[in-house]
């Protein structure tokens, strides 16, 4: 597994209404897509955007809203199941 740092870029975007958290996330996952999915599963919330408000997409899965990079940080072991490591 790899350890991923997901960093929000633009938390003013309306799509962030679909997340309960808008800060740095550390995830252990096999690839970037899996890391983004884990963050979305952990922090995603249902929204009630009015009809015709445009497309609403989960923010953690959008590269223009969240950057993702594999990191090597001894605080976060790469061994173990895929999961959000920070925040806990």
N, C-alpha and C positions, 0 to 999 in steps of 0.2 A: 504494500500500500504506500501511497504518498501522503504527505501532509500539505494541505492547501490553505493559503491565506486569501480570504474573500474580503475585499475592501470596497465599501460603497463609494461611488463616485459622485452621484447627484441625488441626494436624499430629498430634494424639493420636487422631484418628478411625482406626479399623481399616482403612478403605479406603486409607490411605497405604501399606499393605503392598504395594500394586500400583504403587509408584513407587520408583525408585532415588534420587530427589532430592526434598527437601522445602523448598527455599528459593525466593527470588525468581527469576523467569524473565522475560526480555525477548524478545519474539517479533515479527518482522515478518510481518504477515498481512493479508489483505483484510478480515477481519471477526473478531469475537470468537470465533465457533465455530471458525474456521480456526486462530486462535491457540491455543485450548485443545487442538485436535487435534494441532497441531505439538508442543506440550509433552508430550502423552500419548504420541505416537509416539517422542519422544526419550527420555523418562524412564520410560515404562511397563514393567512387568515382570509376568510371569505369577506367579500366587499359587497356593497349595495350601490354601485355606480348607477346613476339614472340612465335609462335607455337612450341611445344615441350619443353617449359621452365619449365614444371612440373606443379603440381597442385597449383592453386592460390586460397586461401580461405580468406574470410573477416576476418581481424585481430581481430575485436572486439568480434567475436564469437568463438575464439580459446583460450581455457584456458591456453595453453602453451605460448601464447603471451600476455594475459591480465588476471590478477587476478581479482576476484570479491568477495566483502564481503558486507553483510548488515551492515549498520552503524546506530547509533542513534546520530544525530548531530542537535542541535536546530536551526542551520542556514538553514537547509533544512527540511521543514515540510513533514511528511509522508502523510498528507491529500492533496488530489487534484488529477488531472489526471496524467497518466503516461507520463513522459517527461524528457528530459535532463535538469537538473537544473544548472549544471556548466560544461563547460564554457557557458556563454550566449552571 
